[in-house]
């Protein structure tokens, strides 16, 4: 079954102290939404455009335009597990 507007959905798992370097996607008609599934022993950091968001608790979320420069770091001592949605706008 397809959900209208959802391009893909997936789990995103990041090891402690991992970092995804700054990059951007070529598409400008989508948004990516991350929601934290578990409390962290520390925090995860997202940077997109001029925004920096720190996620610590289950339910914390972040949405951004993937055509902006963005990067992610897991600064915690635990695995960061997010559910991620890419949808068209």
PAZAPA-4460 file (N, C-alpha, C; in steps of 0.05 Angstrom, whole numbers, plus 32768, in hexadecimal, padded with zeros to 4 digits):
% residues 89
    n_x    n_y    n_z   ca_x   ca_y   ca_z    c_x    c_y    c_z   seq   type   mol
   8011   7FE8   8000   8000   8000   8000   8012   8019   8000     1      X     A
   800C   802C   7FEF   801B   8045   7FEE   800C   805B   7FFC     2      X     A
   801C   806B   800A   8011   8083   8017   8016   809A   8005     3      X     A
   8001   80A9   7FFD   8006   80BF   7FEA   801A   80D3   7FF5     4      X     A
   802D   80DB   7FE3   8041   80EF   7FEA   805A   80E3   7FF7     5      X     A
   8059   80CB   8002   8071   80BF   800E   8082   80B3   7FF9     6      X     A
   809B   80BC   7FF6   80AE   80B1   7FE3   80BA   8098   7FEF     7      X     A
   80C3   8099   8008   80CD   8081   8016   80CC   8086   8033     8      X     A
   80CC   8070   8042   80CE   8071   805F   80E2   805B   8067     9      X     A
   80F2   8060   807B   8106   804D   8083   8110   8053   80A0    10      X     A
   811C   803F   80AC   812A   8043   80C5   8146   804E   80C0    11      X     A
   814F   8060   80D0   816A   806A   80CE   8178   8064   80E9    12      X     A
   818D   8055   80E8   819B   804D   8101   81B8   8057   80FF    13      X     A
   81C0   8065   8114   81DB   8071   8115   81E9   8068   812E    14      X     A
   8201   805E   812B   8212   8056   8142   821A   806E   8153    15      X     A
   8221   8069   816C   822C   807F   817D   8244   808C   816F    16      X     A
   8246   80A6   8172   825C   80B6   8167   825E   80B6   8148    17      X     A
   824A   80AC   813A   824A   80AC   811D   8242   80C8   8113    18      X     A
   824B   80CD   80FA   8246   80E8   80EE   8241   80E4   80D0    19      X     A
   822C   80F0   80C5   8228   80F1   80A9   8230   810D   809F    20      X     A
   8243   810D   808E   824E   8127   8085   8239   8138   8076    21      X     A
   823E   8152   8075   822C   8164   8068   8229   815D   804A    22      X     A
   8210   815D   8041   820A   8157   8025   81EF   8163   801F    23      X     A
   81E7   8162   8005   81CC   816A   7FFE   81C3   8158   7FE7    24      X     A
   81A8   8156   7FE4   819C   8146   7FCF   8194   8158   7FB8    25      X     A
   8191   814D   7FA0   818A   815D   7F89   816C   8164   7F88    26      X     A
   815B   8155   7F96   813E   815B   7F95   8137   8172   7FA7    27      X     A
   8125   8183   7F9E   811C   819A   7FAE   80FF   8198   7FB5    28      X     A
   80F1   8184   7FAB   80D4   8181   7FB0   80CD   816D   7FC5    29      X     A
   80E0   8168   7FD7   80DA   8155   7FED   80E3   8160   8008    30      X     A
   80D9   8154   801D   80E2   815A   8038   80E8   813F   8045    31      X     A
   80FB   813F   8057   8102   8127   8067   80FB   812D   8084    32      X     A
   80ED   811A   808F   80E3   811B   80AB   80F0   8104   80BB    33      X     A
   80FE   810B   80D1   810A   80F7   80E3   80FB   80F8   80FD    34      X     A
   80F4   80E1   8109   80EA   80E1   8124   80FA   80CD   8134    35      X     A
   8103   80D6   814B   8114   80C5   815D   8102   80B0   816B    36      X     A
   810A   8097   8169   80FA   8081   8174   8101   8079   8191    37      X     A
   8119   8080   819A   8121   8079   81B5   812F   8091   81C3    38      X     A
   812E   8092   81DD   813E   80A5   81EC   815C   809F   81E7    39      X     A
   816C   80B4   81E6   8189   80B1   81E2   8198   80B7   81FC    40      X     A
   81AF   80AA   81FE   81C2   80B0   8214   81D5   80C5   820A    41      X     A
   81CA   80DE   8208   81D8   80F4   81FC   81C5   8101   81E8    42      X     A
   81CF   8109   81D0   81BE   8115   81BC   81C8   8110   81A0    43      X     A
   81B6   8113   818D   81BD   8113   8171   81B9   812F   8166    44      X     A
   81CA   8136   8153   81C9   8151   8148   81C4   8150   812A    45      X     A
   81B1   8161   8121   81AB   8164   8105   81B1   8181   80FE    46      X     A
   81BE   8186   80E7   81C2   81A0   80DC   81B7   81A0   80C0    47      X     A
   81A5   81B3   80BA   819B   81B6   809F   8197   81D4   8099    48      X     A
   81A3   81DD   8084   81A2   81FA   807F   81AE   8209   8096    49      X     A
   819F   821C   80A2   81A7   822B   80B9   819D   8220   80D3    50      X     A
   8190   8209   80D3   8184   81FE   80EB   8196   81E8   80F7    51      X     A
   8197   81E7   8111   81A4   81D1   8120   8190   81C8   8135    52      X     A
   818A   81AE   8134   8177   81A2   8146   8185   818C   8156    53      X     A
   817F   818A   8170   8189   8175   8181   8172   8163   818A    54      X     A
   8175   814A   8184   8160   8136   818B   816A   8125   81A2    55      X     A
   815A   8122   81B7   8162   8112   81CE   814E   80FD   81D6    56      X     A
   8134   8104   81D4   811F   80F3   81DE   810F   80E6   81C8    57      X     A
   8102   80D0   81CF   80F0   80C3   81BC   80DA   80D7   81B5    58      X     A
   80D4   80D9   819B   80C0   80EB   8191   80CB   8106   8188    59      X     A
   80E5   810C   818E   80F1   8124   8183   80F2   8121   8165    60      X     A
   80EE   8136   8156   80ED   8134   8139   80FB   814C   812B    61      X     A
   8100   8149   8111   810D   815D   8101   8104   8159   80E4    62      X     A
   80FE   816E   80D7   80F6   816D   80BB   8107   8182   80AB    63      X     A
   8110   817B   8094   8121   818D   8084   811E   8188   8066    64      X     A
   8128   819C   8058   8129   819A   803B   8144   818D   8033    65      X     A
   8143   8176   8027   815D   8168   8021   816E   8175   800C    66      X     A
   8163   818A   7FFE   8174   8199   7FEB   8185   81AD   7FF9    67      X     A
   8180   81B2   8013   8192   81C2   8024   81A9   81B1   802D    68      X     A
   81C0   81BD   8032   81D7   81AE   803E   81CD   81A4   8059    69      X     A
   81D3   818A   805F   81CB   817F   8078   81DE   8169   8081    70      X     A
   81E0   8166   809B   81F1   8151   80A7   81E6   8148   80C1    71      X     A
   81F0   8132   80CA   81E5   8126   80E3   81FC   811A   80F3    72      X     A
   81FA   811C   810D   820E   810F   811F   81FF   8103   8137    73      X     A
   8208   80EB   813E   81FD   80DE   8157   8212   80E3   816C    74      X     A
   820D   80F6   817E   8220   80FD   8193   821B   80EE   81AC    75      X     A
   8209   80DA   81AB   8201   80CC   81C3   8212   80B2   81C6    76      X     A
   820D   80A4   81DC   821A   808B   81E2   8209   8073   81DA    77      X     A
   81F2   8079   81CE   81E0   8063   81C5   81DA   8066   81A7    78      X     A
   81D0   8050   819C   81C8   8051   817F   81B1   8064   817C    79      X     A
   81B2   8074   8167   819C   8086   8160   818A   8077   814C    80      X     A
   8170   8074   8152   815E   8066   8140   8147   8079   813A    81      X     A
   8144   8080   8120   812F   8092   8116   811E   8084   8102    82      X     A
   8105   808C   8100   80F5   8085   80EA   80F6   809E   80D8    83      X     A
   80FB   809A   80BE   8100   80B0   80AC   80EC   80AE   8095    84      X     A
   80E0   80C4   808E   80CD   80C5   8077   80D7   80DA   8063    85      X     A
   80D6   80D3   804A   80DC   80E6   8034   80C1   80EA   8026    86      X     A
   80B8   8102   8025   809E   8107   8017   80A0   811F   8005    87      X     A
   8090   811E   7FF0   808F   8134   7FDC   807C   814A   7FE5    88      X     A
   8084   8162   7FDF   8074   817A   7FE7   806A   8188   7FCE    89      X     A
***
